[in-house]
Amino acid sequence: MKTTLEMPDALFRRAKATAAHLGIPLRQLVTEAVEEKLRISSIESRKPWMRHIGKLKHLSKETQRIDRVIEDSFEQIEPETWE
C-alpha cells in the first residue's frame, strides 16, 4: 500500500542516511521501524510494568561501587577482644 508521511526534515535526513548506510530502501527502514514500535507497544500493553525496565540503568555504577565498599568492609578482620 502506498501512503504519504509527513515528518520533520531532520528526521527524514537521518532515516534516509541510516537506510543508505544499511543498504536498504527507505520504505523498508520505515516498515521495520513501524513493525518494531507496534511489537513493543503490544508487549507493553500486556505487561505495563515492562515500561520501567532499564530506567535505573544509570545507577549500575553506583550499585557496583556500593557492593565493593560492602565487600571490602566484610573482608576486614576486626581484632578479637578477649575478656
N, C-alpha and C positions, 0 to 999 in steps of 0.2 A: 504494500500500500504506500502511496506517496502522500507526503504531507509537508507543510511548511512550518518551520520552527523559528521563533524569534528568540535570540539570546544576545547578551552583551558582546560587543566586538572583541574585547579582550578574551572572553571565554571561547568564542569561536576560533580565534587565532591559536589559543592553547590546544584546543581539541584538534584542529587541523594539523598542527605541528606534531602532536602526540600520535595521531593516526599515521602521519608520514613516517615518523620515527619507528613505529611498529610495523610499517609496511602493509597497512590495511586501509581500505576506503573509510572515509569519514562516516558514512552510513553504518558501517559495521561497528565502529567505535561507539557511536550513539546508541545503536541497538543493544550492544553488550552492556553499556552503562545503564540503560533503562531496565534491562533484564536484571542486572545486579541490584539496582535500587528496589525493584519490586520484590525480589527474593528476600532482601534484608528487611524490608517493610513487613513482609508476610511473617517472617520469623519473629520480629519484634512484637507484632500484634498478638501472636500466640503466647509469647513469653515476655511480658512487659519489663521484667527485671533485667533482661538481656541488654536493654538500652544503657545500663550503667556499667557494664563490663568494660574494664580498661580505664575508667575515669580516674582511678587512683594510681595509675601507672607512674605518674610524676613523683610519687612518694617512694618508689622502689629503692632508690639510692639511700634515702634516709632510713628506710627499714633495714637495709644491709648494714648501715653504719651502727644502728642501734643493736642489731644482732651481734656485731663484732664487739661492741662495748660490753654487752652481757656475757658473751663467751670469754672475753679477757678477764672479766671480773670473777667468773667462776673458776678460772684456771689458777688464780692466785691462791696460794695456801696460807691461811691465817695461822699465826703461831698458836700452839695449844697452850692453854693455861692450866697448870696442874695445881690443885689446891689440896 
